[in-house]
Amino acid sequence: QIRPQLTEADRGRFVTVNTDNGEFEIDDDDLAGSLRAQERFGMDAPLFLIRAGFRAAYSMGVSDEDSRLENW
């Protein structure tokens, strides 16, 4: 529902999604977009942050391409 509304120019931008209704805010800055979403949807709205074109907004530790995974 969201992906068709995004363009190649949005790749890497942060998308804050209201999981109740699918509406979203998009911004280069994760905090700015999240704060705008809170203002728009309310403090109690269930929000989910993702990065356009990526599986997650952030990565922690090693990535899939990290050779250290071969030893695990």
C-alpha positions in Angstrom: 0.0 0.0 0.0 2.9 2.4 0.7 5.5 1.1 -1.8 3.6 2.2 -4.9 3.5 5.8 -3.6 7.3 6.0 -3.2 9.7 6.9 -5.9 13.4 6.1 -6.5 14.2 9.5 -5.1 12.7 8.3 -1.8 15.2 5.5 -1.5 17.1 5.8 1.9 14.6 8.2 3.4 12.8 7.3 6.6 9.1 6.4 6.5 7.1 6.6 9.6 3.9 4.5 9.2 0.7 4.7 11.2 -0.1 0.9 11.4 -3.8 1.6 12.1 -4.5 3.2 8.8 -1.5 2.9 6.6 -0.9 6.7 6.3 2.7 7.8 6.6 5.2 10.6 6.8 8.5 10.5 5.0 11.6 12.5 5.7 15.4 12.5 5.4 15.6 12.8 9.1 14.1 10.0 11.2 13.3 12.2 14.2 11.7 15.0 12.2 9.5 12.5 10.3 8.5 10.7 13.5 7.7 13.9 15.4 5.6 15.1 12.4 3.8 11.7 12.4 3.1 12.1 16.2 1.7 15.6 15.6 -0.5 14.3 12.7 -1.7 11.0 14.2 -1.5 11.7 17.9 0.8 10.5 20.7 -1.0 7.2 21.1 -0.9 6.2 17.4 1.0 3.0 16.7 3.9 4.0 14.5 6.5 1.9 12.7 9.7 3.3 11.3 11.3 1.8 8.2 13.9 3.1 5.6 12.7 3.1 2.0 14.4 0.5 0.0 15.9 -1.3 3.0 14.7 -4.2 5.2 15.1 -2.0 8.4 15.6 1.6 9.4 18.9 0.7 11.1 21.3 -2.2 11.4 23.0 -3.3 14.5 26.1 -5.5 14.6 27.0 -7.4 11.5 25.3 -7.2 8.1 24.4 -10.1 5.7 27.5 -9.3 3.7 29.8 -9.4 6.7 32.3 -12.3 6.3 32.2 -12.9 10.0 28.9 -14.6 9.5 30.6 -17.5 7.8 32.2 -18.5 11.1 28.9 -18.5 13.1 
